[in-house]
Each structure stands twice: as structure tokens, then as C-alpha cells.
Amino acid sequence: MKKNIKNNNGFTIIELIVVIAIIAVLAAIVLVNVTQYIAKGKNAAIKGNMSTIMTNAAVFYDGQSPSTYVGYDLGTTYTQPAASVVTNGGTMAKVVAASKACFCTTMNVTNTEVTGTTFCVDTSGLKVQKVQTCAAACVTPATGDCTP
């Protein structure tokens, strides 16, 4: 009597599909978390560059005779921090008066920063993160302050 022996080498198509589905779910979970961490890192870089912009504005102010913020231009004077803010996803806005200045940028959306979050710094040292437009964050050229 002859025995019929089947040689099962390999996996069935169902087993392969299940493994691929599990890998896809795990990859999606990792991708969402990594994207959040990248956006948070960019927001931290934006905040650091905004502080540098204020320091550069103070240097500009002290170098003028008479002391003024008028003429401080993010596009031509001390360009690196403003360019870095834009590179990291922010959009710059400024309000400059003779004795005060306010700079504002949008933030990247994360699980802690919602759409419309801005970060504002001014010459009084105030640093404010709020959900508002940059036009609302930097009050007026007359005061040049961030709204607290």
C-alpha cells in the first residue's frame, strides 16, 4: 500500500495576507506618532528662533542713533532666524514701532497645538502662545506689544 504524503512547504495566501495586514496596522501607528514628534520638534525650533529674533532686534535697537526698531527688517537684517522659522513651517508677521516691536508666527498642528495656534514675542520679554491670528497677537504699531 502506497501512502500519499503531501509536502507542505511555505505559507497559504491567507496567512500571508494576515501578516501583511498586521504589519500595515503597526506601521500606521508608528507613522502617526513619528509625525507628531517631528511637528513638535519643528515647533520647538520655531520658538527658539523667535527668541533669537527678539535678541537680534535688541541688538539692532541698541545700534541705532537714536535707538529705534524702525528699519529692522526680517528679510534683510539678521535673516537666518526668520528663514528658519519659515523653513520649519511658520509664517512670520511683525509690528515695529519706534520703541517697541512684536513678532508673531503660526505653529505646526500637533496633538497639543491646534490649527490657528500662534507664538508671539515682544520687546518687553513677553512670549505668548495662543489660538489667534498674528494680526490679533501683535496689537498695533503704536504699542508693539503681544496681547497677553
URJO-V41098 format. One record per backbone hydrogen bond with DSSP energy under -0.5 kcal/mol. CO is the residue of the C=O (numbers start at 1). NH is the residue of the N-H. E is the energy in kcal/mol with one decimal. If there is no record, write none. Layout:
# URJO-V41098
co->(CO CO)
nh->(NH NH)
e->(E E)
This chain:
# URJO-V41098
co->(3 4 6 7 8 12 13 14 15 16 17 18 19 20 21 22 23 24 25 26 27 28 29 30 31 32 33 34 35 36 37 38 39 40 41 42 43 44 45 46 47 48 49 50 51 52 53 54 55 56 57 58 59 60 61 69 71 73 76 78 79 80 81 82 83 84 85 86 91 93 95 97 98 100 101 102 103 104 105 112 113 114 116 117 118 119 120 121 122 126 128 128 130 130 133 134 137 137 140 140 144 145)
nh->(5 6 8 9 10 16 17 18 19 20 21 22 23 24 25 26 27 28 29 30 31 32 33 34 35 36 37 38 39 40 41 42 43 44 45 46 47 48 49 50 51 52 53 54 55 56 57 58 59 60 61 62 63 64 64 72 73 77 78 82 83 84 85 86 87 88 90 89 106 104 102 69 69 97 123 95 121 93 119 114 110 117 132 107 130 105 128 103 125 122 120 130 118 132 137 138 139 147 143 144 123 139)
e->(-0.9 -0.5 -0.8 -1.2 -0.5 -1.8 -2.3 -2.3 -2.1 -2.3 -2.3 -2.1 -2.3 -2.3 -2.1 -2.2 -2.4 -2.1 -1.9 -2.2 -2.6 -2.0 -1.7 -2.7 -2.3 -1.7 -2.1 -2.3 -2.2 -2.4 -2.1 -2.2 -2.2 -2.0 -2.0 -2.3 -2.3 -2.1 -2.4 -2.2 -1.8 -1.8 -2.3 -1.8 -2.0 -2.9 -2.3 -2.1 -2.0 -2.5 -2.7 -2.4 -1.4 -0.6 -1.0 -2.3 -0.8 -2.6 -0.5 -0.6 -2.5 -2.3 -2.0 -2.0 -2.5 -2.0 -2.6 -1.6 -0.8 -2.7 -2.7 -0.7 -1.2 -3.3 -1.7 -2.7 -2.8 -2.1 -2.6 -0.6 -2.5 -1.6 -1.4 -2.4 -1.9 -1.8 -2.8 -3.0 -1.8 -1.6 -3.1 -0.5 -3.5 -1.0 -1.7 -2.3 -0.8 -2.4 -0.5 -3.4 -0.5 -2.3)
